[in-house]
Amino acid sequence: RPARAFREHALLLLGIFVTACAVTFAGAPWFGRHRARLPLLALALVHAGWIALFAGKLASLPLTTGFDAANHLVYVDLLRREQRLPRANEGWSTYHPPLYYATAALLQEGFAGFGPSAERVATKLPSFFAGLGTLWVAFALARMLLPARPELVAVAVLFAGVLPLGVYTSAYVSNEPLHAALFGLATLL
């Protein structure tokens, strides 16, 4: 529960807040000199946070955790087991386009020899990398829309990187992050 998590981590959150304030105020001259690099710094910071979160916590979550993950896994399993595209009536999610599911099935096959935990992580990689792709799209869109305001581009990247829905869906077996990344890419183009 959020309230319990906040109480349990209040000291850590306060430390992060105080550190962010100190960096913002004390680092103002540095930020001014390196203004053009702020978007790349924000992108690197978000990537580091996502990778740490994925490696430290999210990769170990059961594959069936998340909205309709079990149904997505049926589609992936059907592709692996029968090596064919399913008909739309063969499962809850089988009417979806096959790109996400084929990618997950190929990664599962590639990592199958490394054990069940490696296969579990491989199954989550398409969602994770699609989530990161969405961050890159946000970065590119912000640079296009705000070419003279690198500090706002950095804020856009940081904002996109901490949106709970983006982090949530990118941690689970789900085709939604890929759809979001492709839609964002279409918008960018």
C-alpha positions in Angstrom: 0.0 0.0 0.0 1.3 3.5 -0.8 0.8 4.9 2.7 2.6 2.0 4.3 5.4 2.2 1.8 5.7 5.9 2.4 6.0 5.4 6.1 8.5 2.6 5.7 10.7 4.7 3.4 10.0 8.2 4.7 13.6 8.7 5.8 15.0 7.6 2.4 12.4 9.8 0.6 13.3 12.8 2.7 17.0 12.2 2.0 16.3 12.1 -1.7 14.3 15.3 -1.5 16.9 17.2 0.5 19.7 16.0 -1.8 17.7 17.1 -4.9 17.1 20.5 -3.3 20.8 20.9 -2.4 21.9 19.8 -5.9 19.4 22.2 -7.5 20.5 25.2 -5.5 24.2 24.5 -5.1 24.5 23.2 -8.6 22.9 26.2 -10.3 26.2 27.6 -11.6 27.2 24.1 -12.9 23.7 23.7 -14.6 24.2 27.1 -16.2 27.6 26.1 -17.7 26.4 22.7 -18.8 22.8 23.6 -19.9 23.1 21.9 -23.3 24.1 18.6 -21.7 21.1 18.5 -19.2 18.8 16.4 -21.5 21.5 13.7 -22.0 22.2 13.8 -18.2 18.5 13.3 -17.5 18.3 10.5 -20.0 21.3 8.7 -18.4 19.9 9.2 -15.0 16.5 7.7 -16.0 18.2 4.8 -17.7 20.4 4.1 -14.6 17.3 4.2 -12.4 15.3 1.9 -14.6 18.1 -0.6 -15.0 18.7 -0.6 -11.2 15.0 -1.1 -10.5 14.6 -3.8 -13.1 17.7 -5.7 -12.0 17.1 -5.3 -8.3 13.4 -5.9 -8.1 11.2 -6.1 -11.2 13.0 -9.0 -13.0 12.3 -11.3 -10.0 8.5 -10.7 -10.0 6.5 -13.7 -11.2 5.6 -13.7 -14.9 1.9 -13.7 -14.1 2.1 -10.4 -12.2 0.4 -7.6 -14.0 -2.8 -6.9 -15.8 -3.7 -9.9 -18.1 -0.1 -11.2 -18.0 -1.3 -14.8 -17.9 -3.2 -14.3 -21.2 -0.2 -12.7 -22.9 1.8 -15.7 -21.8 -0.7 -18.1 -23.4 0.0 -16.3 -26.7 3.8 -16.5 -26.3 3.5 -20.2 -25.3 1.4 -21.0 -28.3 3.9 -19.4 -30.6 6.7 -21.4 -29.0 4.9 -24.7 -28.8 3.1 -24.8 -32.1 5.2 -22.3 -34.1 2.2 -20.7 -35.6 0.1 -17.6 -35.2 -3.0 -18.2 -33.1 -6.6 -17.6 -34.3 -8.4 -14.8 -32.6 -10.6 -17.2 -30.7 -7.8 -19.3 -29.1 -7.3 -17.1 -26.1 -8.1 -13.8 -24.4 -5.2 -11.9 -26.1 -4.7 -13.8 -29.3 -6.3 -11.2 -31.5 -3.4 -8.8 -30.8 -0.7 -8.2 -33.5 2.1 -10.7 -33.2 5.2 -8.5 -33.0 5.4 -8.3 -29.2 4.6 -12.0 -28.7 7.0 -13.2 -31.4 9.8 -11.2 -29.9 9.1 -12.6 -26.4 8.9 -16.1 -27.8 12.3 -15.7 -29.6 13.9 -14.3 -26.5 12.5 -17.2 -24.4 14.0 -19.7 -26.9 17.3 -17.9 -26.9 17.6 -17.8 -23.1 16.0 -21.2 -22.4 19.4 -22.9 -22.0 20.4 -20.6 -19.2 17.6 -21.7 -16.8 14.1 -20.7 -15.8 15.1 -17.4 -14.2 17.0 -16.3 -17.3 14.0 -17.3 -19.4 11.7 -15.3 -17.1 13.8 -12.2 -17.5 14.0 -12.7 -21.2 10.2 -12.7 -21.4 10.1 -9.3 -19.8 12.8 -7.7 -21.9 10.5 -6.6 -24.8 8.3 -4.6 -22.4 11.3 -3.2 -20.7 13.1 -2.1 -23.8 9.9 -0.7 -25.3 9.5 1.4 -22.1 13.0 2.7 -22.6 12.1 3.3 -26.3 9.2 5.5 -25.1 11.7 7.6 -23.1 13.8 8.1 -26.2 10.7 9.2 -28.1 9.9 11.6 -25.3 13.5 12.9 -25.5 13.3 13.3 -29.3 9.9 15.0 -29.2 10.9 17.4 -26.5 14.1 18.3 -28.4 12.0 18.9 -31.5 9.4 21.0 -29.7 11.8 22.9 -27.4 15.1 23.2 -29.3 16.3 26.3 -27.4 15.2 25.0 -23.9 17.4 22.1 -23.0 16.4 22.4 -19.3 12.8 21.8 -20.3 13.8 18.8 -22.5 15.6 17.4 -19.4 12.4 17.9 -17.3 10.3 16.2 -20.0 12.7 13.2 -19.9 12.7 13.0 -16.1 8.9 13.3 -16.1 8.4 10.6 -18.7 10.9 8.4 -16.8 9.1 8.5 -13.5 5.5 8.1 -14.7 4.2 5.2 -12.7 2.2 3.7 -15.6 5.3 3.6 -17.8 7.4 2.0 -15.1 4.6 -0.4 -14.1 3.8 -1.7 -17.6 7.5 -2.0 -18.6 8.1 -4.3 -15.7 5.5 -6.9 -16.7 4.6 -9.2 -19.6 2.5 -6.8 -21.6 2.2 -5.6 -25.2 1.2 -2.1 -24.1 4.7 -0.6 -23.8 5.5 -1.7 -27.3 2.3 -0.1 -28.6 3.1 3.1 -26.7 6.6 3.2 -28.1 5.4 2.6 -31.7 2.6 5.2 -31.3 5.1 7.7 -29.9 7.5 6.9 -32.8 4.6 7.5 -35.3 3.9 10.8 -33.6 7.6 11.8 -33.8 7.7 10.9 -37.5 
